[in-house]
Amino acid sequence: MLLGPGRNYYVQWSAIKKIQAAVLAKDYREQFHQISVLADMGNADAQYNLGLMYWRGQGIAQNDRQATYWWGKAAEQGNADAASLLAQARGRGIAKDEKSAEFWLLEAAKAGNVEAELNLGKLYYTGIGGKPNYPESAKWFSTSASHGNAEARTFLEMMKEKGQFDSKTL
């Protein structure tokens, strides 16, 4: 009989093997079930993936609130992808709160999430509370562009054409 850490290791190993088989078989129900086991055990990657499954309605009925719940759990453990998606989900599953979105986008962007860098640039461009912050916007668009994001380069060019951005200020 396995006890303590040995049992946890076995349960996780077994769930991962079953997830791999379910992915190959395109069995979303089994995939959902096994990811739920890992998520309940506190695995941040599983929590992120469980959120995706709820968001997309794969293996379970689509549920925005459950998706954001699981992304929140994963983001609190440092999962940058979950933090980015949590920020983007505002108004769908969670309250539309610009400050919360800014917090999670900053967390994800600091961890190098290129999509979060782009979305942080957009958030500052449109403004928090309606007040744009063009220098911060340009900074994050520039960071995202330096990581290969073409959309961020387009935003920088648009800002330059409108006189909202001067490359000497970065």
N, C-alpha and C positions, 0 to 999 in steps of 0.2 A: 504494500500500500504506500503510495507516494504522499508525502506531507510537505507543507511549506513551499519553499522556493522550487523544489524539484517538481512538485505538482503543477505550480504556475508555469514553469518552463514547458512541461509536457502539454498542458492545455493550450498554450500559445503556439507551440510547434505544430500540434495537431490541427488547430484552427487555420494556421497558415497553409498547411498542406491541403486542407479541404477547400480553402479559398482558391488556391491555384487550380485545383481540379474543377471547381465551379466556374472559374473564369474561362477555362478551356471549353467547358460544356455549355457556356453561355447560360448558366443556371443562376439567374439573379436572386432568386429566393434563398438558395443555399449560400450564395455569396453574402447576401445581406445578413443571414443568420450567423455565419461565422465571423463576419466583421463586427457584428454586435457583441459577440463574446469578447473579442479583443478590446473593443471600445469600452465595454463595461469594466474591463480590467485596468483601464487607464492608458491604453496605448494611443498616443497622440495621432499617429498616422492612420490608425483605424478610425478614430473619432472624425478626422478630416474626411476620410472616404465614406464613412457612414452618413455624414452631412451631405456629401455629393449624391449618395443614393436616395436620400430623402428629397433633395432638391430636384432630382431628375425623375423620381418615381420609379426607380429600378429595384425590383424585388419587394417593394412596399408602396403603399399609396403615397403620392407626392404630398409633402408636408413642409412648408417653408419654415414654420416655427421649430420643428424638430431639426431641420437642416442647420438653422442658425444656432440652436442649442449646442449641437455637436461641434460645429465650427468654433463656437465660443470656448468649449472645453479644450479643444486642440490648440487654439490660439493662446490660451492662458499658459500652455506648456511650451510655447515658443514656435509653433508650426506657422511659418510665414504665409504659406498658401491659404491656410484656414483664416488667418487674420485678414488677408486681402479680400477673400470672398465674403467674410463677415462684414467688412466695411462696404462692399458693393451691394450687399443684400438689404441695406437700410430702406425702409419703406415696404419691404416684402419679407415678412417673417419677424422683423424687429422694427421698432420705431425709427422714423426718419430723423436721425440725430447727426448733424454735421460734426459735432465735437467728438462723438464716439467714432464716427467714420474716420476722422482725422487721426485719432489715437491709433486705431488698428492699421490704417494705411501706413502711418509712420513706423509702427512696429515691423510690418512686412517689408517696407522699403529699406529700413535699416538692415534687414536680414538679406537684402539683395534681390527681392522679388520685383522683377522688371515691370510687371503689370501694375503692381502697387505704386511704383514710382510714377508711371504714366497717370494713374488715377489720382494720385496726390497732386500732380501738376494740374489736372483738370479741376480738382476741388479748389485749389488756390486760385485758379484762373477765374472760375465763376464766383468764387468768394464764399467765405463762411459768414453767414448772416447777411449775405448780399454784398459784402465788401471784398472786391478782388485784391489779391496780393500777387502782383505780377513778378516781382523779384523771386519770391518763393516758387511760384509756378514755373518760371523759366529754369530755376535751379533743378527742380525735379524732372522737368521735361528733358533738360540737358543730361541729367544722370541716366534717365531711361534711354535716351538716344545713344549715349555712349555704350550702353549694353546691347545696342543693335535694334532698338525699337523704332521702326520707320514712322509710326503714327506720332511719336514724340518729336521726331525731326520735323514733321509737317507742322505741328503746333508751334515749334520754335520759329520756323520760317514765317508763319502767319503772324506771330507776335512781333517779329522783326519788321515785317511789312507795315504793321499798324503802329510802329513806334513804341511798342510796349516792352521791348526787349533789346538790350544792347549787349552784344557778346563780350564787351570789355568789362561788364559789371559782374560776370561770373567768376 
